[in-house]
Amino acid sequence: MLSCIEDLKTGGIRGEEIETAKAQIRSQAAFQWDGQFKITGALNEAIGIGDWPAFAEMRKRIDAVTLSDVERVLRDYLLPDKVITAYLVAAASESPAAAGAYEAPGHDRQKPEAGPAADLEHFSVDKSTEQTQFVDKAQLHQAGPVRLITLKTKIRDVVALSGSFLGGGDAYSKNPLLASVTAGMLEMGTQKFDKYAIAELLESRGIDLNFEAGSERVEFKASLLKQDLPTAVGLIAEQLRNPVFPEEELKKIKTQLDTTLRHQMTDTEIIAMGEFARQVYPAGHINYEHTLQEQLEALHAISAEGLRRFHRDHYGPQDMVVVAVGDIDAQELAKSVEKAFAGWPVKSGALEVPRTAALRPAAKKIVPVPEKRNLDVYFGHGLPLKYGQREYFAMSFASFILGGDFIARLSNRVRDEKGLTYSIYSTLDGATDETEGHWDVHMITTPRLLDQAISETSSVIGDYALNGATAQEFKRMKTTIAGKYKVSLGTTRALAGQIRRVEEMGQGYGFVDEFPRIIESLTLDEVNEAVRKNIQPEKLQIVIAGDADKT
């Protein structure tokens, strides 16, 4: 790092480097206006440095920066002899696993992006009388093979894209990592651009673009400025249609993933979550998780030719959805999308795979992870419900009452009253309009408290299964989640993602408006009936990962 600083000072900075940096900061400044939280955060930061106008004037100020300004700052402020360097040196006797073994009590569960396709813990209802009506503002276009949904907002210059197509997901290969590696290699070069040209296109415009393989679909997300929308659409199409999968880049990605997988072999949450999935889903189910060792072996079996074959067989515009939200010209965008994806042949369609979750007799399994003093514990079982059923939404509501926030029943009893866990949540996951998912409770505790924590959690679950929610809990739920629905739609990127998910589910983009009304219409009797039918203590699977014998 010090060498890089010295190189800049002696070799100078190129003009194109200044322009790339300016483009990235302009993009960041534009996205500071994308949603209330971003606005307040950026404004608060500007106030904190004693210069609140900087928030509104950032793009103007950046445009005024010259090469000589940057060289002066580099010369006057980046001084190697003033650098303070800190080192962490592990004890010689400490094992690699022990070096990273302890997580602080604040280690809370990471939650996915909010959306109607998630359960209520992540996507809550607005109880206000003013109803959100996106269906009246959004437009549906058939842009060649692509179902394009556009929604123009009042935020200037900012655009978010969220798209996907059926095929190319994990379920389309017996190798559990082939789909993910294929998607990860899309940025490593195409017939038209090598990886450096792709990086230059993105960085010089401040475009944030990523691809990801899900269980059945390949997804992509982009955040960019309005002026760069045609460039982004063209680049996305080029990467999806014409990747070349260079051998040398594959070697690098395999090395990186090898390191990641070996690190995950000491991550108790990942280990417990994977083992829980194997208890709940049969092999072949789209939510089934291969062991980390199986994934490691599968990684090293991947070849560049295998990636090219998988891409050739499964990448295409089948059931392709693209959502654009922000400062857009819908008609011009539709033309760009149609041109970019015209002539792309349709490939594989829906899969014939197991879609039913398992309901097995109650069992407990401990997965030893040496020197891990925090334990991750999963309780739960398969759920014979699919997304879109009214009973599914009632069960989501019930799950939130049980463990959706810090004053829910589980957190109040197990965490606050008894002090037995750092965090505890109840969620629904894995369900689609065609596939059954599961219900789970995730808890973090210590070996000394493990038995008592499991006992108390099981007791709360058993009482809830028998007696359901109280009228007071039901009422509090309606009050607590009021307004959260609109907050979850507060940025262009979040809104684009939610519209895409409900469109993929076959609900139609209007479901973004319908969802909160469904939840608001649920009754206490419906919620408690869902509890009695679907929370089954006699089927409870309990998985513990960590050094459970350590005190």
C-alpha positions in Angstrom: 0.0 0.0 0.0 2.8 2.4 0.9 4.5 1.5 -2.4 1.3 2.4 -4.3 1.2 5.8 -2.6 4.8 6.4 -3.5 4.2 5.4 -7.1 1.4 8.0 -7.3 3.6 10.7 -5.9 6.5 10.0 -8.1 4.7 8.9 -11.3 1.8 11.2 -11.1 -1.9 10.7 -11.8 -3.3 10.3 -15.3 -6.2 12.5 -16.4 -8.4 9.5 -17.1 -8.0 8.4 -13.5 -9.3 11.7 -12.3 -12.3 11.5 -14.6 -13.1 7.9 -13.4 -12.9 9.0 -9.8 -15.2 11.9 -10.5 -17.7 9.7 -12.3 -17.9 7.3 -9.3 -18.3 10.1 -6.8 -21.0 11.8 -9.0 -22.9 8.5 -9.0 -22.6 8.1 -5.2 -23.7 11.7 -4.7 -26.8 11.1 -6.9 -27.7 8.0 -5.0 -27.6 9.9 -1.7 -31.0 11.2 -2.7 -32.4 7.8 -3.2 -34.7 7.3 -0.2 -35.2 9.0 3.1 -32.6 7.0 5.1 -29.9 7.8 2.5 -30.8 11.5 2.5 -30.8 11.8 6.3 -27.6 9.8 6.6 -25.7 11.9 4.0 -27.0 15.2 5.4 -26.1 14.2 8.9 -22.5 13.3 7.7 -22.2 16.7 6.1 -23.4 18.4 9.2 -21.0 16.4 11.2 -18.0 17.9 9.3 -19.4 21.4 9.7 -20.4 21.8 6.1 -24.0 20.9 5.5 -24.2 22.5 2.0 -21.7 19.8 0.9 -24.6 17.4 0.7 -26.5 19.4 -1.9 -23.4 20.7 -3.7 -21.3 17.6 -3.9 -21.6 17.0 -7.6 -20.9 20.6 -8.4 -17.8 20.6 -6.1 -16.5 17.4 -7.6 -16.7 18.8 -11.1 -14.5 21.7 -10.0 -11.7 19.5 -8.8 -8.6 19.6 -11.0 -5.6 17.3 -11.5 -3.4 19.9 -9.7 -5.7 19.9 -6.7 -5.4 16.1 -6.4 -1.6 16.2 -6.8 -1.4 18.9 -4.1 -3.5 16.9 -1.6 -1.4 13.8 -2.4 1.8 15.7 -1.7 0.7 17.5 1.4 -1.4 14.9 3.2 -0.4 11.4 2.2 2.9 11.2 4.1 4.4 7.7 4.6 6.4 8.8 7.6 3.2 9.7 9.4 1.5 6.4 8.8 0.4 4.4 11.9 0.2 0.6 11.2 -1.4 -1.9 13.6 -0.8 -5.6 13.5 -2.8 -8.5 15.0 -0.4 -11.4 15.9 -1.9 -14.7 17.0 -0.3 -16.7 19.7 1.9 -19.4 18.4 -0.1 -22.1 20.0 -3.4 -20.8 18.8 -5.1 -22.8 16.0 -6.4 -21.1 12.9 -9.9 -22.0 14.0 -9.4 -20.4 17.4 -8.0 -17.2 16.0 -11.4 -16.2 14.7 -13.5 -18.2 17.1 -15.2 -15.6 19.1 -18.1 -13.4 17.9 -19.3 -10.6 20.2 -22.8 -10.7 21.7 -24.0 -8.2 19.1 -23.7 -10.9 16.4 -27.2 -10.6 15.0 -28.7 -12.5 12.1 -28.3 -10.8 8.8 -31.6 -10.3 7.1 -32.2 -10.3 3.3 -33.6 -7.5 1.3 -37.2 -6.7 2.2 -39.8 -7.8 -0.2 -43.2 -9.4 -0.6 -41.5 -12.7 -1.5 -39.9 -12.7 1.9 -41.8 -13.4 5.1 -43.1 -10.6 7.3 -39.9 -10.3 9.3 -38.5 -8.6 6.3 -41.5 -7.1 4.6 -44.2 -5.5 6.8 -47.5 -3.8 6.2 -48.4 -0.2 6.1 -51.6 0.3 8.2 -52.1 3.9 7.1 -55.2 4.9 5.2 -53.1 6.2 2.3 -52.5 3.1 0.1 -49.5 2.7 -2.1 -50.7 2.4 -5.8 -47.7 1.4 -7.9 -49.9 -0.5 -10.3 -51.3 2.8 -11.5 -47.8 4.2 -12.2 -45.9 1.2 -13.5 -46.0 0.2 -17.2 -45.6 -3.3 -18.7 -43.8 -3.6 -22.1 -43.0 -6.6 -24.2 -39.5 -5.7 -25.4 -38.7 -8.6 -27.7 -38.4 -11.7 -25.5 -38.3 -9.6 -22.3 -41.1 -8.7 -20.0 -40.1 -5.1 -19.1 -41.7 -3.3 -16.2 -40.9 0.4 -15.8 -41.8 2.8 -13.0 -40.8 6.4 -13.2 -40.0 8.2 -9.9 -39.2 11.8 -8.9 -35.6 11.1 -7.9 -33.4 12.9 -10.5 -30.8 11.0 -12.5 -31.0 7.7 -10.6 -32.0 4.4 -12.1 -32.1 0.9 -10.7 -32.4 -2.3 -12.8 -33.4 -5.7 -11.5 -33.8 -8.6 -13.8 -33.8 -12.4 -14.1 -34.5 -15.4 -16.3 -35.5 -19.0 -15.7 -32.7 -21.5 -16.2 -29.0 -21.2 -15.2 -29.7 -21.7 -11.5 -28.2 -24.2 -9.1 -31.0 -26.7 -9.7 -30.0 -27.1 -13.4 -26.8 -28.9 -12.6 -25.8 -31.9 -10.4 -22.7 -29.9 -9.5 -23.8 -27.6 -6.7 -21.4 -24.8 -7.6 -21.5 -24.8 -11.4 -24.3 -22.3 -11.7 -22.7 -19.9 -9.2 -19.3 -20.0 -10.9 -20.9 -19.5 -14.3 -22.6 -16.3 -13.1 -19.5 -15.2 -11.3 -17.5 -15.5 -14.5 -19.7 -13.2 -16.6 -17.6 -10.2 -15.7 -14.4 -11.9 -16.7 -14.7 -11.3 -20.4 -17.0 -11.6 -23.4 -16.5 -11.8 -27.2 -16.5 -8.0 -27.4 -14.8 -7.0 -24.1 -12.1 -8.4 -21.9 -12.4 -8.1 -18.1 -10.4 -4.8 -18.1 -12.7 -3.2 -20.7 -15.7 -4.3 -18.7 -14.3 -2.8 -15.5 -13.4 0.4 -17.3 -17.0 0.7 -18.7 -18.4 0.3 -15.2 -15.9 2.3 -13.2 -15.7 5.3 -15.6 -19.5 5.7 -15.2 -20.0 4.8 -11.6 -22.2 1.8 -12.5 -22.8 -0.9 -9.9 -23.6 -4.2 -11.6 -23.6 -7.8 -10.4 -24.9 -11.2 -11.4 -26.0 -14.1 -9.2 -27.3 -17.6 -9.7 -30.3 -18.5 -7.5 -31.9 -21.9 -7.1 -33.7 -21.7 -10.5 -33.0 -18.3 -12.0 -30.0 -16.1 -12.9 -30.5 -12.6 -11.4 -28.8 -9.3 -12.1 -29.0 -5.9 -10.4 -27.6 -2.6 -11.5 -27.6 1.0 -10.0 -26.5 3.8 -12.4 -27.2 7.3 -13.6 -29.9 7.9 -16.2 -27.4 9.0 -18.9 -25.7 5.6 -18.8 -28.8 3.4 -19.1 -28.2 2.5 -22.8 -24.6 1.5 -22.0 -25.6 -0.6 -19.1 -28.4 -2.5 -21.0 -26.0 -3.2 -23.8 -23.3 -4.5 -21.4 -25.7 -6.7 -19.5 -26.9 -8.3 -22.7 -23.3 -8.8 -23.9 -22.2 -10.4 -20.6 -25.3 -12.7 -20.5 -25.1 -13.7 -24.2 -21.5 -13.9 -25.1 -19.2 -14.7 -22.1 -15.9 -16.5 -23.0 -14.9 -18.1 -19.6 -11.1 -17.6 -19.8 -9.1 -20.5 -18.3 -6.8 -18.3 -16.3 -9.7 -16.3 -14.7 -11.4 -19.6 -13.8 -8.3 -20.7 -11.9 -8.3 -17.5 -9.9 -12.0 -17.8 -9.0 -11.6 -21.4 -8.0 -8.7 -20.4 -5.7 -10.8 -17.6 -4.2 -13.8 -19.9 -3.7 -11.6 -22.6 -2.2 -10.5 -20.1 0.5 -14.1 -19.0 1.1 -15.4 -22.6 1.5 -12.6 -23.5 3.9 -13.3 -20.4 5.9 -17.0 -21.4 6.0 -16.1 -24.7 7.5 -15.5 -22.8 10.7 -18.6 -20.6 10.5 -21.1 -22.1 12.9 -24.1 -20.3 11.3 -23.4 -21.5 7.8 -22.7 -25.0 9.1 -25.9 -25.1 11.2 -28.1 -23.6 8.4 -26.8 -26.2 5.9 -27.3 -29.1 8.2 -30.8 -27.9 9.0 -31.6 -27.7 5.3 -30.5 -31.3 4.8 -32.8 -32.4 7.7 -35.8 -30.5 6.2 -35.5 -31.1 2.4 -34.9 -34.3 0.5 -32.0 -34.6 -1.9 -32.8 -33.0 -5.2 -35.2 -30.4 -3.7 -34.2 -26.9 -4.9 -33.6 -25.8 -1.2 -31.4 -28.8 -0.4 -27.9 -27.8 0.8 -24.8 -29.9 -0.1 -22.2 -30.2 2.6 -19.2 -27.8 2.4 -16.9 -30.7 1.7 -19.1 -31.8 -1.2 -19.1 -28.2 -2.5 -15.3 -28.1 -2.2 -15.0 -31.3 -4.2 -17.5 -30.0 -6.8 -15.6 -26.8 -7.2 -12.4 -28.5 -8.3 -14.4 -30.6 -10.8 -15.4 -27.5 -12.7 -13.7 -26.7 -16.0 -14.0 -23.8 -18.5 -15.5 -26.2 -21.1 -18.1 -27.2 -18.5 -19.0 -23.6 -17.9 -19.4 -23.0 -21.7 -21.6 -26.1 -22.0 -23.8 -25.0 -19.1 -24.1 -21.5 -20.5 -25.0 -22.9 -23.9 -27.6 -25.2 -22.6 -29.4 -23.0 -20.0 -28.8 -19.2 -20.6 -31.6 -17.6 -22.6 -34.6 -15.3 -22.3 -37.0 -17.9 -20.9 -39.5 -16.1 -18.6 -37.2 -13.1 -18.6 -38.2 -10.2 -16.5 -36.5 -6.8 -16.3 -37.7 -4.0 -13.9 -36.5 -0.4 -14.2 -37.3 2.1 -11.5 -36.1 5.7 -11.4 -35.6 8.6 -13.8 -36.4 6.8 -17.0 -37.8 7.3 -20.4 -39.9 4.1 -20.7 -40.2 4.0 -24.4 -36.5 4.6 -25.1 -35.6 1.9 -22.6 -38.0 -0.6 -24.2 -36.3 0.0 -27.5 -32.8 -0.5 -26.0 -33.9 -3.8 -24.2 -35.6 -5.1 -27.3 -32.5 -4.4 -29.5 -30.1 -5.9 -26.9 -31.9 -9.2 -26.5 -33.3 -9.7 -30.0 -32.6 -13.1 -31.4 -31.4 -14.7 -28.1 -32.7 -18.3 -28.4 -34.9 -19.8 -25.7 -33.2 -22.7 -23.8 -34.3 -24.8 -20.9 -37.5 -24.2 -19.0 -39.0 -25.3 -15.7 -37.5 -28.3 -13.9 -39.2 -31.5 -12.7 -37.7 -31.7 -9.2 -39.0 -32.5 -5.7 -40.8 -29.4 -4.3 -42.3 -30.9 -1.1 -40.6 -30.2 2.2 -40.0 -33.1 4.6 -41.9 -33.5 8.0 -39.8 -36.0 10.0 -40.1 -37.0 13.7 -38.4 -34.7 16.1 -34.6 -35.0 16.2 -31.5 -33.2 17.5 -28.1 -33.1 15.8 -24.9 -31.6 17.0 -22.2 -30.7 14.4 -18.9 -30.2 16.3 -16.9 -27.1 15.3 -13.7 -27.0 17.5 -12.8 -23.9 19.4 -16.1 -22.1 18.5 -17.3 -20.6 21.8 -20.6 -19.3 20.3 -23.2 -21.8 19.2 -25.7 -21.4 16.4 -28.9 -23.3 16.9 -31.7 -23.9 14.5 -35.2 -25.2 15.4 -37.9 -25.9 12.9 -39.4 -28.1 10.2 -40.8 -28.2 6.7 -43.9 -26.2 6.0 -46.5 -27.6 3.7 -47.4 -24.2 2.3 -46.6 -22.3 -0.8 -46.2 -18.5 -1.3 -49.4 -16.9 -2.4 -51.7 -19.0 -0.3 -53.7 -17.0 2.3 -52.6 -19.5 5.0 -49.0 -18.8 4.1 -49.5 -15.1 4.9 -51.3 -16.0 8.1 -48.4 -18.2 9.1 -45.9 -15.4 8.3 -47.9 -13.1 10.6 -47.8 -15.8 13.3 -44.0 -16.2 12.9 -43.5 -12.5 13.4 -45.5 -12.6 16.6 -43.4 -15.5 17.8 -39.9 -14.1 16.9 -40.0 -11.2 14.5 -38.4 -8.4 16.6 -36.8 -7.7 19.9 -40.1 -7.5 21.8 -41.6 -10.7 20.2 -42.5 -13.6 22.4 -39.2 -15.6 22.0 -36.9 -12.6 22.4 -38.8 -11.3 25.4 -38.7 -14.7 27.2 -35.4 -16.3 26.1 -33.3 -13.3 25.6 -34.6 -10.5 27.9 -36.0 -12.4 30.9 -33.7 -15.4 31.0 -30.5 -14.0 29.3 -29.9 -17.2 27.5 -29.2 -15.9 23.9 -27.6 -13.0 22.1 -30.3 -13.0 19.5 -33.3 -15.2 18.5 -35.6 -14.9 15.5 -38.4 -16.8 13.8 -38.7 -16.8 10.1 -40.3 -18.5 7.1 -38.1 -19.2 4.1 -37.7 -21.2 0.9 -41.3 -21.1 -0.3 -42.3 -20.0 -3.8 -45.6 -20.2 -5.6 -44.6 -23.8 -6.7 -42.3 -24.9 -3.9 -42.8 -25.7 -0.2 -40.4 -24.1 2.2 -39.8 -24.2 6.0 -40.3 -22.4 9.3 -37.3 -22.0 11.6 -36.1 -20.3 14.8 -32.4 -19.3 14.8 -30.7 -18.7 18.1 -27.1 -17.9 19.2 -26.0 -19.0 22.7 -23.0 -20.5 24.6 -22.2 -24.1 25.6 -22.8 -23.3 29.3 -26.3 -22.0 28.5 -27.2 -24.4 25.7 -29.4 -26.9 27.5 -31.4 -24.3 29.3 -31.7 -22.2 26.1 -33.1 -25.1 24.1 -35.5 -26.0 26.9 -36.9 -22.5 27.2 -37.1 -22.0 23.5 -38.9 -25.4 23.1 -41.3 -24.4 25.9 -42.2 -21.1 24.2 -42.7 -22.9 20.9 -44.9 -25.6 22.5 -47.1 -23.1 24.3 -47.5 -21.1 21.2 -48.4 -24.2 19.1 -51.0 -25.1 21.8 -52.6 -21.7 22.6 -51.6 -19.4 19.7 -51.3 -15.6 19.9 -53.2 -13.4 22.2 -55.4 -10.5 21.1 -52.9 -8.1 22.6 -50.0 -9.6 20.6 -52.1 -9.5 17.5 -53.0 -5.9 18.1 -49.4 -5.0 18.8 -48.3 -6.6 15.6 -50.7 -4.4 13.6 -49.3 -1.4 15.4 -45.6 -2.3 15.3 -45.5 -3.0 11.6 -47.5 0.1 10.6 -45.4 2.2 8.1 -42.7 -0.5 7.6 -44.1 -1.5 4.3 -43.5 1.9 2.7 -40.0 2.1 4.3 -39.2 -1.2 2.6 -40.0 0.4 -0.7 -37.9 3.4 0.1 -35.1 3.1 -2.6 -35.2 2.5 -6.3 -33.1 -0.6 -5.9 -35.4 -2.1 -3.2 -38.5 -1.3 -5.1 -37.2 -2.8 -8.4 -36.2 -6.0 -6.6 -39.6 -6.4 -5.0 -41.5 -5.8 -8.2 -39.3 -8.4 -10.0 -39.8 -11.0 -7.2 -43.6 -10.8 -7.3 -43.6 -10.9 -11.1 -41.4 -14.0 -11.0 -43.9 -15.6 -8.6 -46.7 -15.2 -11.1 -48.5 -12.7 -8.9 -48.0 -9.8 -11.3 -46.5 -6.4 -10.3 -49.8 -5.2 -9.0 -49.3 -7.5 -6.0 -46.9 -4.9 -4.5 -50.2 -3.0 -3.9 -52.3 -6.0 -3.0 -49.9 -7.6 -0.4 -50.4 -5.1 2.4 -54.2 -5.3 2.0 -54.1 -9.1 2.3 -52.1 -8.8 5.5 -54.3 -6.1 7.0 -57.4 -8.3 6.3 -56.1 -11.2 8.3 -57.9 -12.0 11.6 -56.7 -13.4 14.9 -58.6 -16.6 14.3 -56.9 -17.1 10.9 -53.4 -16.5 12.4 -54.1 -18.9 15.3 -55.5 -21.6 13.0 -52.2 -21.3 11.0 -50.2 -21.8 14.2 -52.2 -24.8 15.3 -51.9 -26.5 11.8 -48.3 -25.6 11.0 -46.2 -25.4 14.1 -45.6 -29.0 15.1 -43.3 -29.5 18.2 -43.4 -33.3 17.6 -41.7 -32.6 14.2 -39.1 -30.1 15.5 -35.6 -30.5 14.0 -32.9 -29.0 16.2 -29.4 -28.5 14.8 -26.5 -27.2 16.9 -23.1 -26.1 15.4 -20.1 -25.2 17.5 -18.0 -26.5 20.4 -20.9 -27.6 22.5 -18.7 -29.4 25.1 -16.7 -26.2 25.8 -17.5 -24.4 29.0 
